[in-house]
Amino acid sequence: MGSFKDAKRHDVLVNAYAKTDQSMPLLLLGQGKHKSETERLVTELSLEDKVIFLGFRDNPFPYIKKCAV
């Protein structure tokens, strides 16, 4: 969760996730200038069914509470 900006390196996260055999979805919360780049990367890696963009949430804690990993 958080802004899609340089310091967050969502590209590294998505590439690492792509190399796993993880069946659980990757939920990404937030907005920012690199969101569209991250969405393109997800498409390039054919992860559209596993990486879910939820956008900005005022209260991300319900998602954190239900996280398994």
PQR file of N, CA, C, O and H, with PARSE charges and radii, in Angstrom:
ATOM      1  N   MET A   1       0.838  -1.168   0.000 -0.4000 1.5000
ATOM      2  CA  MET A   1       0.000   0.000   0.000 -0.0000 2.0000
ATOM      3  C   MET A   1       0.883   1.230   0.000  0.5500 1.7000
ATOM      4  O   MET A   1       2.010   1.198   0.496 -0.5500 1.4000
ATOM      5  N   GLY A   2       0.381   2.292  -0.545 -0.4000 1.5000
ATOM      6  CA  GLY A   2       1.126   3.533  -0.589 -0.0000 2.0000
ATOM      7  C   GLY A   2       1.200   4.089  -1.986  0.5500 1.7000
ATOM      8  O   GLY A   2       0.687   3.504  -2.940 -0.5500 1.4000
ATOM      9  H   GLY A   2      -0.534   2.319  -0.947  0.4000 1.0000
ATOM     10  N   SER A   3       1.840   5.212  -2.089 -0.4000 1.5000
ATOM     11  CA  SER A   3       1.965   5.895  -3.378 -0.0000 2.0000
ATOM     12  C   SER A   3       2.838   5.110  -4.342  0.5500 1.7000
ATOM     13  O   SER A   3       3.831   4.499  -3.950 -0.5500 1.4000
ATOM     14  H   SER A   3       2.257   5.687  -1.314  0.4000 1.0000
ATOM     15  N   PHE A   4       2.456   5.138  -5.590 -0.4000 1.5000
ATOM     16  CA  PHE A   4       3.267   4.538  -6.644 -0.0000 2.0000
ATOM     17  C   PHE A   4       4.304   5.575  -7.048  0.5500 1.7000
ATOM     18  O   PHE A   4       4.100   6.326  -8.002 -0.5500 1.4000
ATOM     19  H   PHE A   4       1.648   5.634  -5.909  0.4000 1.0000
ATOM     20  N   LYS A   5       5.420   5.616  -6.319 -0.4000 1.5000
ATOM     21  CA  LYS A   5       6.473   6.586  -6.595 -0.0000 2.0000
ATOM     22  C   LYS A   5       7.820   5.878  -6.627  0.5500 1.7000
ATOM     23  O   LYS A   5       7.921   4.695  -6.299 -0.5500 1.4000
ATOM     24  H   LYS A   5       5.586   5.006  -5.544  0.4000 1.0000
ATOM     25  N   ASP A   6       8.854   6.616  -7.026 -0.4000 1.5000
ATOM     26  CA  ASP A   6      10.186   6.037  -7.213 -0.0000 2.0000
ATOM     27  C   ASP A   6      10.651   5.196  -6.029  0.5500 1.7000
ATOM     28  O   ASP A   6      11.111   4.069  -6.212 -0.5500 1.4000
ATOM     29  H   ASP A   6       8.771   7.576  -7.292  0.4000 1.0000
ATOM     30  N   ALA A   7      10.537   5.728  -4.832 -0.4000 1.5000
ATOM     31  CA  ALA A   7      11.080   5.069  -3.649 -0.0000 2.0000
ATOM     32  C   ALA A   7      10.423   3.728  -3.347  0.5500 1.7000
ATOM     33  O   ALA A   7      11.044   2.872  -2.717 -0.5500 1.4000
ATOM     34  H   ALA A   7      10.163   6.644  -4.683  0.4000 1.0000
ATOM     35  N   LYS A   8       9.206   3.529  -3.772 -0.4000 1.5000
ATOM     36  CA  LYS A   8       8.482   2.290  -3.450 -0.0000 2.0000
ATOM     37  C   LYS A   8       8.891   1.107  -4.326  0.5500 1.7000
ATOM     38  O   LYS A   8       8.779  -0.043  -3.901 -0.5500 1.4000
ATOM     39  H   LYS A   8       8.700   4.224  -4.283  0.4000 1.0000
ATOM     40  N   ARG A   9       9.360   1.377  -5.539 -0.4000 1.5000
ATOM     41  CA  ARG A   9       9.840   0.327  -6.449 -0.0000 2.0000
ATOM     42  C   ARG A   9       8.854  -0.827  -6.613  0.5500 1.7000
ATOM     43  O   ARG A   9       9.209  -1.989  -6.412 -0.5500 1.4000
ATOM     44  H   ARG A   9       9.451   2.311  -5.884  0.4000 1.0000
ATOM     45  N   HIS A  10       7.628  -0.505  -6.974 -0.4000 1.5000
ATOM     46  CA  HIS A  10       6.624  -1.533  -7.233 -0.0000 2.0000
ATOM     47  C   HIS A  10       7.052  -2.461  -8.367  0.5500 1.7000
ATOM     48  O   HIS A  10       6.613  -3.610  -8.423 -0.5500 1.4000
ATOM     49  H   HIS A  10       7.339   0.438  -7.137  0.4000 1.0000
ATOM     50  N   ASP A  11       7.901  -1.976  -9.265 -0.4000 1.5000
ATOM     51  CA  ASP A  11       8.392  -2.827 -10.343 -0.0000 2.0000
ATOM     52  C   ASP A  11       9.187  -4.002  -9.793  0.5500 1.7000
ATOM     53  O   ASP A  11       9.072  -5.118 -10.299 -0.5500 1.4000
ATOM     54  H   ASP A  11       8.257  -1.043  -9.219  0.4000 1.0000
ATOM     55  N   VAL A  12       9.980  -3.767  -8.779 -0.4000 1.5000
ATOM     56  CA  VAL A  12      10.761  -4.834  -8.152 -0.0000 2.0000
ATOM     57  C   VAL A  12       9.816  -5.835  -7.484  0.5500 1.7000
ATOM     58  O   VAL A  12      10.004  -7.046  -7.600 -0.5500 1.4000
ATOM     59  H   VAL A  12      10.073  -2.861  -8.367  0.4000 1.0000
ATOM     60  N   LEU A  13       8.813  -5.332  -6.794 -0.4000 1.5000
ATOM     61  CA  LEU A  13       7.831  -6.198  -6.142 -0.0000 2.0000
ATOM     62  C   LEU A  13       7.109  -7.083  -7.151  0.5500 1.7000
ATOM     63  O   LEU A  13       6.993  -8.292  -6.950 -0.5500 1.4000
ATOM     64  H   LEU A  13       8.660  -4.348  -6.699  0.4000 1.0000
ATOM     65  N   VAL A  14       6.626  -6.481  -8.236 -0.4000 1.5000
ATOM     66  CA  VAL A  14       5.868  -7.243  -9.235 -0.0000 2.0000
ATOM     67  C   VAL A  14       6.770  -8.270  -9.927  0.5500 1.7000
ATOM     68  O   VAL A  14       6.351  -9.407 -10.147 -0.5500 1.4000
ATOM     69  H   VAL A  14       6.721  -5.499  -8.399  0.4000 1.0000
ATOM     70  N   ASN A  15       7.981  -7.889 -10.265 -0.4000 1.5000
ATOM     71  CA  ASN A  15       8.906  -8.841 -10.898 -0.0000 2.0000
ATOM     72  C   ASN A  15       9.240  -9.997  -9.960  0.5500 1.7000
ATOM     73  O   ASN A  15       9.320 -11.143 -10.404 -0.5500 1.4000
ATOM     74  H   ASN A  15       8.322  -6.966 -10.087  0.4000 1.0000
ATOM     75  N   ALA A  16       9.435  -9.720  -8.683 -0.4000 1.5000
ATOM     76  CA  ALA A  16       9.715 -10.784  -7.718 -0.0000 2.0000
ATOM     77  C   ALA A  16       8.503 -11.699  -7.567  0.5500 1.7000
ATOM     78  O   ALA A  16       8.644 -12.920  -7.517 -0.5500 1.4000
ATOM     79  H   ALA A  16       9.370  -8.790  -8.323  0.4000 1.0000
ATOM     80  N   TYR A  17       7.324 -11.109  -7.495 -0.4000 1.5000
ATOM     81  CA  TYR A  17       6.094 -11.890  -7.383 -0.0000 2.0000
ATOM     82  C   TYR A  17       5.927 -12.799  -8.599  0.5500 1.7000
ATOM     83  O   TYR A  17       5.487 -13.941  -8.465 -0.5500 1.4000
ATOM     84  H   TYR A  17       7.209 -10.116  -7.535  0.4000 1.0000
ATOM     85  N   ALA A  18       6.273 -12.303  -9.768 -0.4000 1.5000
ATOM     86  CA  ALA A  18       6.147 -13.084 -11.004 -0.0000 2.0000
ATOM     87  C   ALA A  18       7.030 -14.326 -10.984  0.5500 1.7000
ATOM     88  O   ALA A  18       6.720 -15.314 -11.651 -0.5500 1.4000
ATOM     89  H   ALA A  18       6.631 -11.376  -9.877  0.4000 1.0000
ATOM     90  N   LYS A  19       8.107 -14.290 -10.242 -0.4000 1.5000
ATOM     91  CA  LYS A  19       9.046 -15.411 -10.192 -0.0000 2.0000
ATOM     92  C   LYS A  19       8.643 -16.474  -9.174  0.5500 1.7000
ATOM     93  O   LYS A  19       9.295 -17.513  -9.067 -0.5500 1.4000
ATOM     94  H   LYS A  19       8.359 -13.488  -9.701  0.4000 1.0000
ATOM     95  N   THR A  20       7.581 -16.219  -8.436 -0.4000 1.5000
ATOM     96  CA  THR A  20       7.129 -17.196  -7.434 -0.0000 2.0000
ATOM     97  C   THR A  20       6.026 -18.075  -8.025  0.5500 1.7000
ATOM     98  O   THR A  20       5.526 -17.822  -9.121 -0.5500 1.4000
ATOM     99  H   THR A  20       7.051 -15.375  -8.523  0.4000 1.0000
ATOM    100  N   ASP A  21       5.665 -19.100  -7.282 -0.4000 1.5000
ATOM    101  CA  ASP A  21       4.520 -19.915  -7.671 -0.0000 2.0000
ATOM    102  C   ASP A  21       3.332 -19.595  -6.764  0.5500 1.7000
ATOM    103  O   ASP A  21       2.440 -20.419  -6.565 -0.5500 1.4000
ATOM    104  H   ASP A  21       6.070 -19.306  -6.392  0.4000 1.0000
ATOM    105  N   GLN A  22       3.344 -18.399  -6.232 -0.4000 1.5000
ATOM    106  CA  GLN A  22       2.311 -17.940  -5.304 -0.0000 2.0000
ATOM    107  C   GLN A  22       0.933 -17.978  -5.953  0.5500 1.7000
ATOM    108  O   GLN A  22       0.738 -17.442  -7.044 -0.5500 1.4000
ATOM    109  H   GLN A  22       4.069 -17.730  -6.394  0.4000 1.0000
ATOM    110  N   SER A  23      -0.007 -18.604  -5.288 -0.4000 1.5000
ATOM    111  CA  SER A  23      -1.375 -18.643  -5.807 -0.0000 2.0000
ATOM    112  C   SER A  23      -2.239 -17.540  -5.200  0.5500 1.7000
ATOM    113  O   SER A  23      -3.297 -17.211  -5.735 -0.5500 1.4000
ATOM    114  H   SER A  23       0.151 -19.039  -4.402  0.4000 1.0000
ATOM    115  N   MET A  24      -1.792 -16.978  -4.094 -0.4000 1.5000
ATOM    116  CA  MET A  24      -2.540 -15.887  -3.472 -0.0000 2.0000
ATOM    117  C   MET A  24      -2.365 -14.614  -4.288  0.5500 1.7000
ATOM    118  O   MET A  24      -1.280 -14.361  -4.811 -0.5500 1.4000
ATOM    119  H   MET A  24      -0.932 -17.246  -3.659  0.4000 1.0000
ATOM    120  N   PRO A  25      -3.414 -13.811  -4.405 -0.5600 1.5000
ATOM    121  CA  PRO A  25      -3.296 -12.580  -5.189  0.2800 2.0000
ATOM    122  C   PRO A  25      -2.436 -11.538  -4.477  0.5500 1.7000
ATOM    123  O   PRO A  25      -2.307 -11.537  -3.253 -0.5500 1.4000
ATOM    124  N   LEU A  26      -1.869 -10.674  -5.264 -0.4000 1.5000
ATOM    125  CA  LEU A  26      -1.111  -9.535  -4.757 -0.0000 2.0000
ATOM    126  C   LEU A  26      -2.018  -8.321  -4.877  0.5500 1.7000
ATOM    127  O   LEU A  26      -2.375  -7.916  -5.984 -0.5500 1.4000
ATOM    128  H   LEU A  26      -1.974 -10.675  -6.258  0.4000 1.0000
ATOM    129  N   LEU A  27      -2.394  -7.740  -3.742 -0.4000 1.5000
ATOM    130  CA  LEU A  27      -3.263  -6.571  -3.735 -0.0000 2.0000
ATOM    131  C   LEU A  27      -2.411  -5.319  -3.592  0.5500 1.7000
ATOM    132  O   LEU A  27      -1.588  -5.220  -2.683 -0.5500 1.4000
ATOM    133  H   LEU A  27      -2.104  -8.069  -2.843  0.4000 1.0000
ATOM    134  N   LEU A  28      -2.609  -4.376  -4.483 -0.4000 1.5000
ATOM    135  CA  LEU A  28      -1.868  -3.119  -4.443 -0.0000 2.0000
ATOM    136  C   LEU A  28      -2.841  -1.977  -4.210  0.5500 1.7000
ATOM    137  O   LEU A  28      -3.746  -1.741  -5.011 -0.5500 1.4000
ATOM    138  H   LEU A  28      -3.278  -4.456  -5.222  0.4000 1.0000
ATOM    139  N   LEU A  29      -2.647  -1.277  -3.113 -0.4000 1.5000
ATOM    140  CA  LEU A  29      -3.484  -0.139  -2.765 -0.0000 2.0000
ATOM    141  C   LEU A  29      -2.685   1.138  -2.963  0.5500 1.7000
ATOM    142  O   LEU A  29      -1.516   1.209  -2.583 -0.5500 1.4000
ATOM    143  H   LEU A  29      -1.912  -1.468  -2.462  0.4000 1.0000
ATOM    144  N   GLY A  30      -3.306   2.138  -3.554 -0.4000 1.5000
ATOM    145  CA  GLY A  30      -2.652   3.425  -3.687 -0.0000 2.0000
ATOM    146  C   GLY A  30      -2.796   4.016  -5.072  0.5500 1.7000
ATOM    147  O   GLY A  30      -3.383   3.420  -5.975 -0.5500 1.4000
ATOM    148  H   GLY A  30      -4.256   2.081  -3.863  0.4000 1.0000
ATOM    149  N   GLN A  31      -2.241   5.205  -5.209 -0.4000 1.5000
ATOM    150  CA  GLN A  31      -2.223   5.947  -6.459 -0.0000 2.0000
ATOM    151  C   GLN A  31      -0.839   6.562  -6.610  0.5500 1.7000
ATOM    152  O   GLN A  31      -0.033   6.517  -5.681 -0.5500 1.4000
ATOM    153  H   GLN A  31      -1.764   5.689  -4.476  0.4000 1.0000
ATOM    154  N   GLY A  32      -0.567   7.126  -7.751 -0.4000 1.5000
ATOM    155  CA  GLY A  32       0.698   7.817  -7.937 -0.0000 2.0000
ATOM    156  C   GLY A  32       1.161   7.785  -9.372  0.5500 1.7000
ATOM    157  O   GLY A  32       0.551   7.151 -10.233 -0.5500 1.4000
ATOM    158  H   GLY A  32      -1.222   7.163  -8.506  0.4000 1.0000
ATOM    159  N   LYS A  33       2.268   8.493  -9.610 -0.4000 1.5000
ATOM    160  CA  LYS A  33       2.733   8.688 -10.989 -0.0000 2.0000
ATOM    161  C   LYS A  33       3.210   7.407 -11.661  0.5500 1.7000
ATOM    162  O   LYS A  33       3.243   7.351 -12.891 -0.5500 1.4000
ATOM    163  H   LYS A  33       2.763   9.008  -8.910  0.4000 1.0000
ATOM    164  N   HIS A  34       3.578   6.382 -10.908 -0.4000 1.5000
ATOM    165  CA  HIS A  34       4.072   5.139 -11.511 -0.0000 2.0000
ATOM    166  C   HIS A  34       3.014   4.037 -11.567  0.5500 1.7000
ATOM    167  O   HIS A  34       3.331   2.901 -11.919 -0.5500 1.4000
ATOM    168  H   HIS A  34       3.551   6.428  -9.910  0.4000 1.0000
ATOM    169  N   LYS A  35       1.781   4.350 -11.229 -0.4000 1.5000
ATOM    170  CA  LYS A  35       0.742   3.313 -11.236 -0.0000 2.0000
ATOM    171  C   LYS A  35       0.531   2.750 -12.638  0.5500 1.7000
ATOM    172  O   LYS A  35       0.443   1.534 -12.804 -0.5500 1.4000
ATOM    173  H   LYS A  35       1.524   5.273 -10.943  0.4000 1.0000
ATOM    174  N   SER A  36       0.450   3.612 -13.645 -0.4000 1.5000
ATOM    175  CA  SER A  36       0.211   3.116 -15.006 -0.0000 2.0000
ATOM    176  C   SER A  36       1.385   2.271 -15.497  0.5500 1.7000
ATOM    177  O   SER A  36       1.180   1.300 -16.225 -0.5500 1.4000
ATOM    178  H   SER A  36       0.521   4.600 -13.509  0.4000 1.0000
ATOM    179  N   GLU A  37       2.607   2.626 -15.110 -0.4000 1.5000
ATOM    180  CA  GLU A  37       3.776   1.813 -15.476 -0.0000 2.0000
ATOM    181  C   GLU A  37       3.692   0.440 -14.818  0.5500 1.7000
ATOM    182  O   GLU A  37       4.018  -0.573 -15.437 -0.5500 1.4000
ATOM    183  H   GLU A  37       2.773   3.416 -14.519  0.4000 1.0000
ATOM    184  N   THR A  38       3.262   0.413 -13.582 -0.4000 1.5000
ATOM    185  CA  THR A  38       3.129  -0.853 -12.865 -0.0000 2.0000
ATOM    186  C   THR A  38       2.028  -1.701 -13.486  0.5500 1.7000
ATOM    187  O   THR A  38       2.177  -2.917 -13.609 -0.5500 1.4000
ATOM    188  H   THR A  38       2.998   1.237 -13.079  0.4000 1.0000
ATOM    189  N   GLU A  39       0.932  -1.075 -13.875 -0.4000 1.5000
ATOM    190  CA  GLU A  39      -0.153  -1.805 -14.547 -0.0000 2.0000
ATOM    191  C   GLU A  39       0.326  -2.393 -15.870  0.5500 1.7000
ATOM    192  O   GLU A  39      -0.038  -3.518 -16.213 -0.5500 1.4000
ATOM    193  H   GLU A  39       0.811  -0.088 -13.775  0.4000 1.0000
ATOM    194  N   ARG A  40       1.136  -1.644 -16.614 -0.4000 1.5000
ATOM    195  CA  ARG A  40       1.699  -2.171 -17.873 -0.0000 2.0000
ATOM    196  C   ARG A  40       2.600  -3.365 -17.608  0.5500 1.7000
ATOM    197  O   ARG A  40       2.554  -4.352 -18.342 -0.5500 1.4000
ATOM    198  H   ARG A  40       1.431  -0.730 -16.335  0.4000 1.0000
ATOM    199  N   LEU A  41       3.414  -3.284 -16.573 -0.4000 1.5000
ATOM    200  CA  LEU A  41       4.307  -4.391 -16.229 -0.0000 2.0000
ATOM    201  C   LEU A  41       3.493  -5.642 -15.882  0.5500 1.7000
ATOM    202  O   LEU A  41       3.836  -6.747 -16.304 -0.5500 1.4000
ATOM    203  H   LEU A  41       3.451  -2.482 -15.977  0.4000 1.0000
ATOM    204  N   VAL A  42       2.437  -5.466 -15.125 -0.4000 1.5000
ATOM    205  CA  VAL A  42       1.570  -6.594 -14.766 -0.0000 2.0000
ATOM    206  C   VAL A  42       1.006  -7.242 -16.032  0.5500 1.7000
ATOM    207  O   VAL A  42       0.937  -8.468 -16.127 -0.5500 1.4000
ATOM    208  H   VAL A  42       2.159  -4.569 -14.782  0.4000 1.0000
ATOM    209  N   THR A  43       0.607  -6.427 -16.992 -0.4000 1.5000
ATOM    210  CA  THR A  43       0.084  -6.950 -18.257 -0.0000 2.0000
ATOM    211  C   THR A  43       1.176  -7.673 -19.037  0.5500 1.7000
ATOM    212  O   THR A  43       0.943  -8.759 -19.568 -0.5500 1.4000
ATOM    213  H   THR A  43       0.663  -5.431 -16.915  0.4000 1.0000
ATOM    214  N   GLU A  44       2.368  -7.078 -19.110 -0.4000 1.5000
ATOM    215  CA  GLU A  44       3.492  -7.701 -19.827 -0.0000 2.0000
ATOM    216  C   GLU A  44       3.836  -9.068 -19.248  0.5500 1.7000
ATOM    217  O   GLU A  44       4.214  -9.982 -19.981 -0.5500 1.4000
ATOM    218  H   GLU A  44       2.557  -6.196 -18.678  0.4000 1.0000
ATOM    219  N   LEU A  45       3.704  -9.203 -17.933 -0.4000 1.5000
ATOM    220  CA  LEU A  45       4.045 -10.459 -17.261 -0.0000 2.0000
ATOM    221  C   LEU A  45       2.853 -11.413 -17.159  0.5500 1.7000
ATOM    222  O   LEU A  45       2.952 -12.469 -16.534 -0.5500 1.4000
ATOM    223  H   LEU A  45       3.397  -8.461 -17.338  0.4000 1.0000
ATOM    224  N   SER A  46       1.734 -11.042 -17.771 -0.4000 1.5000
ATOM    225  CA  SER A  46       0.505 -11.850 -17.762 -0.0000 2.0000
ATOM    226  C   SER A  46       0.036 -12.183 -16.345  0.5500 1.7000
ATOM    227  O   SER A  46      -0.319 -13.321 -16.039 -0.5500 1.4000
ATOM    228  H   SER A  46       1.654 -10.184 -18.279  0.4000 1.0000
ATOM    229  N   LEU A  47       0.045 -11.170 -15.500 -0.4000 1.5000
ATOM    230  CA  LEU A  47      -0.362 -11.357 -14.107 -0.0000 2.0000
ATOM    231  C   LEU A  47      -1.688 -10.669 -13.787  0.5500 1.7000
ATOM    232  O   LEU A  47      -2.013 -10.465 -12.618 -0.5500 1.4000
ATOM    233  H   LEU A  47       0.334 -10.246 -15.748  0.4000 1.0000
ATOM    234  N   GLU A  48      -2.442 -10.317 -14.802 -0.4000 1.5000
ATOM    235  CA  GLU A  48      -3.687  -9.571 -14.580 -0.0000 2.0000
ATOM    236  C   GLU A  48      -4.662 -10.291 -13.658  0.5500 1.7000
ATOM    237  O   GLU A  48      -5.441  -9.652 -12.951 -0.5500 1.4000
ATOM    238  H   GLU A  48      -2.178 -10.483 -15.752  0.4000 1.0000
ATOM    239  N   ASP A  49      -4.620 -11.621 -13.665 -0.4000 1.5000
ATOM    240  CA  ASP A  49      -5.534 -12.378 -12.814 -0.0000 2.0000
ATOM    241  C   ASP A  49      -4.994 -12.573 -11.398  0.5500 1.7000
ATOM    242  O   ASP A  49      -5.707 -13.084 -10.534 -0.5500 1.4000
ATOM    243  H   ASP A  49      -3.988 -12.140 -14.240  0.4000 1.0000
ATOM    244  N   LYS A  50      -3.735 -12.170 -11.146 -0.4000 1.5000
ATOM    245  CA  LYS A  50      -3.123 -12.375  -9.836 -0.0000 2.0000
ATOM    246  C   LYS A  50      -2.770 -11.084  -9.107  0.5500 1.7000
ATOM    247  O   LYS A  50      -2.643 -11.084  -7.882 -0.5500 1.4000
ATOM    248  H   LYS A  50      -3.156 -11.755 -11.848  0.4000 1.0000
ATOM    249  N   VAL A  51      -2.610  -9.986  -9.839 -0.4000 1.5000
ATOM    250  CA  VAL A  51      -2.278  -8.701  -9.226 -0.0000 2.0000
ATOM    251  C   VAL A  51      -3.498  -7.797  -9.351  0.5500 1.7000
ATOM    252  O   VAL A  51      -3.979  -7.534 -10.453 -0.5500 1.4000
ATOM    253  H   VAL A  51      -2.713  -9.985 -10.834  0.4000 1.0000
ATOM    254  N   ILE A  52      -3.985  -7.330  -8.222 -0.4000 1.5000
ATOM    255  CA  ILE A  52      -5.219  -6.553  -8.194 -0.0000 2.0000
ATOM    256  C   ILE A  52      -4.927  -5.146  -7.694  0.5500 1.7000
ATOM    257  O   ILE A  52      -4.387  -4.960  -6.604 -0.5500 1.4000
ATOM    258  H   ILE A  52      -3.594  -7.544  -7.327  0.4000 1.0000
ATOM    259  N   PHE A  53      -5.289  -4.167  -8.500 -0.4000 1.5000
ATOM    260  CA  PHE A  53      -5.121  -2.761  -8.146 -0.0000 2.0000
ATOM    261  C   PHE A  53      -6.416  -2.266  -7.515  0.5500 1.7000
ATOM    262  O   PHE A  53      -7.459  -2.246  -8.169 -0.5500 1.4000
ATOM    263  H   PHE A  53      -5.728  -4.318  -9.385  0.4000 1.0000
ATOM    264  N   LEU A  54      -6.354  -1.868  -6.253 -0.4000 1.5000
ATOM    265  CA  LEU A  54      -7.543  -1.443  -5.535 -0.0000 2.0000
ATOM    266  C   LEU A  54      -7.665   0.073  -5.419  0.5500 1.7000
ATOM    267  O   LEU A  54      -8.663   0.571  -4.898 -0.5500 1.4000
ATOM    268  H   LEU A  54      -5.507  -1.883  -5.722  0.4000 1.0000
ATOM    269  N   GLY A  55      -6.677   0.807  -5.891 -0.4000 1.5000
ATOM    270  CA  GLY A  55      -6.739   2.259  -5.812 -0.0000 2.0000
ATOM    271  C   GLY A  55      -6.542   2.763  -4.391  0.5500 1.7000
ATOM    272  O   GLY A  55      -6.136   2.016  -3.501 -0.5500 1.4000
ATOM    273  H   GLY A  55      -5.867   0.403  -6.315  0.4000 1.0000
ATOM    274  N   PHE A  56      -6.835   4.039  -4.195 -0.4000 1.5000
ATOM    275  CA  PHE A  56      -6.674   4.662  -2.888 -0.0000 2.0000
ATOM    276  C   PHE A  56      -7.786   4.215  -1.943  0.5500 1.7000
ATOM    277  O   PHE A  56      -8.949   4.117  -2.334 -0.5500 1.4000
ATOM    278  H   PHE A  56      -7.165   4.646  -4.918  0.4000 1.0000
ATOM    279  N   ARG A  57      -7.411   3.949  -0.702 -0.4000 1.5000
ATOM    280  CA  ARG A  57      -8.372   3.612   0.346 -0.0000 2.0000
ATOM    281  C   ARG A  57      -8.086   4.516   1.545  0.5500 1.7000
ATOM    282  O   ARG A  57      -6.942   4.640   1.983 -0.5500 1.4000
ATOM    283  H   ARG A  57      -6.466   4.029  -0.385  0.4000 1.0000
ATOM    284  N   ASP A  58      -9.135   5.143   2.067 -0.4000 1.5000
ATOM    285  CA  ASP A  58      -8.966   5.977   3.263 -0.0000 2.0000
ATOM    286  C   ASP A  58      -8.468   5.165   4.446  0.5500 1.7000
ATOM    287  O   ASP A  58      -7.673   5.638   5.259 -0.5500 1.4000
ATOM    288  H   ASP A  58     -10.065   5.043   1.711  0.4000 1.0000
ATOM    289  N   ASN A  59      -8.952   3.934   4.525 -0.4000 1.5000
ATOM    290  CA  ASN A  59      -8.582   3.076   5.643 -0.0000 2.0000
ATOM    291  C   ASN A  59      -8.078   1.736   5.111  0.5500 1.7000
ATOM    292  O   ASN A  59      -8.878   0.859   4.785 -0.5500 1.4000
ATOM    293  H   ASN A  59      -9.598   3.550   3.866  0.4000 1.0000
ATOM    294  N   PRO A  60      -6.758   1.571   5.020 -0.5600 1.5000
ATOM    295  CA  PRO A  60      -6.214   0.314   4.496  0.2800 2.0000
ATOM    296  C   PRO A  60      -6.155  -0.807   5.541  0.5500 1.7000
ATOM    297  O   PRO A  60      -5.834  -1.947   5.205 -0.5500 1.4000
ATOM    298  N   PHE A  61      -6.459  -0.497   6.787 -0.4000 1.5000
ATOM    299  CA  PHE A  61      -6.271  -1.474   7.855 -0.0000 2.0000
ATOM    300  C   PHE A  61      -7.140  -2.723   7.744  0.5500 1.7000
ATOM    301  O   PHE A  61      -6.688  -3.784   8.175 -0.5500 1.4000
ATOM    302  H   PHE A  61      -6.720   0.429   7.060  0.4000 1.0000
ATOM    303  N   PRO A  62      -8.362  -2.672   7.194 -0.5600 1.5000
ATOM    304  CA  PRO A  62      -9.097  -3.934   6.993  0.2800 2.0000
ATOM    305  C   PRO A  62      -8.349  -4.905   6.050  0.5500 1.7000
ATOM    306  O   PRO A  62      -8.438  -6.122   6.215 -0.5500 1.4000
ATOM    307  N   TYR A  63      -7.632  -4.371   5.085 -0.4000 1.5000
ATOM    308  CA  TYR A  63      -6.847  -5.219   4.176 -0.0000 2.0000
ATOM    309  C   TYR A  63      -5.638  -5.800   4.906  0.5500 1.7000
ATOM    310  O   TYR A  63      -5.302  -6.973   4.737 -0.5500 1.4000
ATOM    311  H   TYR A  63      -7.559  -3.383   4.951  0.4000 1.0000
ATOM    312  N   ILE A  64      -4.994  -4.972   5.712 -0.4000 1.5000
ATOM    313  CA  ILE A  64      -3.837  -5.437   6.475 -0.0000 2.0000
ATOM    314  C   ILE A  64      -4.254  -6.531   7.443  0.5500 1.7000
ATOM    315  O   ILE A  64      -3.539  -7.520   7.606 -0.5500 1.4000
ATOM    316  H   ILE A  64      -5.267  -4.019   5.849  0.4000 1.0000
ATOM    317  N   LYS A  65      -5.394  -6.366   8.083 -0.4000 1.5000
ATOM    318  CA  LYS A  65      -5.882  -7.348   9.056 -0.0000 2.0000
ATOM    319  C   LYS A  65      -6.096  -8.713   8.432  0.5500 1.7000
ATOM    320  O   LYS A  65      -5.896  -9.733   9.090 -0.5500 1.4000
ATOM    321  H   LYS A  65      -5.975  -5.562   7.951  0.4000 1.0000
ATOM    322  N   LYS A  66      -6.504  -8.745   7.156 -0.4000 1.5000
ATOM    323  CA  LYS A  66      -6.798 -10.014   6.499 -0.0000 2.0000
ATOM    324  C   LYS A  66      -5.624 -10.585   5.714  0.5500 1.7000
ATOM    325  O   LYS A  66      -5.755 -11.637   5.088 -0.5500 1.4000
ATOM    326  H   LYS A  66      -6.667  -7.916   6.621  0.4000 1.0000
ATOM    327  N   CYS A  67      -4.494  -9.915   5.736 -0.4000 1.5000
ATOM    328  CA  CYS A  67      -3.314 -10.408   5.002 -0.0000 2.0000
ATOM    329  C   CYS A  67      -2.838 -11.740   5.566  0.5500 1.7000
ATOM    330  O   CYS A  67      -2.822 -11.957   6.777 -0.5500 1.4000
ATOM    331  H   CYS A  67      -4.388  -9.060   6.244  0.4000 1.0000
ATOM    332  N   ALA A  68      -2.459 -12.606   4.669 -0.4000 1.5000
ATOM    333  CA  ALA A  68      -1.926 -13.903   5.092 -0.0000 2.0000
ATOM    334  C   ALA A  68      -0.405 -13.934   5.025  0.5500 1.7000
ATOM    335  O   ALA A  68       0.236 -14.749   5.690 -0.5500 1.4000
ATOM    336  H   ALA A  68      -2.472 -12.429   3.685  0.4000 1.0000
ATOM    337  N   VAL A  69       0.165 -13.054   4.228 -0.4000 1.5000
ATOM    338  CA  VAL A  69       1.613 -13.054   4.034 -0.0000 2.0000
ATOM    339  C   VAL A  69       2.140 -11.652   4.250  0.5500 1.7000
ATOM    340  O   VAL A  69       3.344 -11.421   4.136 -0.5500 1.4000
ATOM    341  H   VAL A  69      -0.355 -12.392   3.688  0.4000 1.0000
TER
END
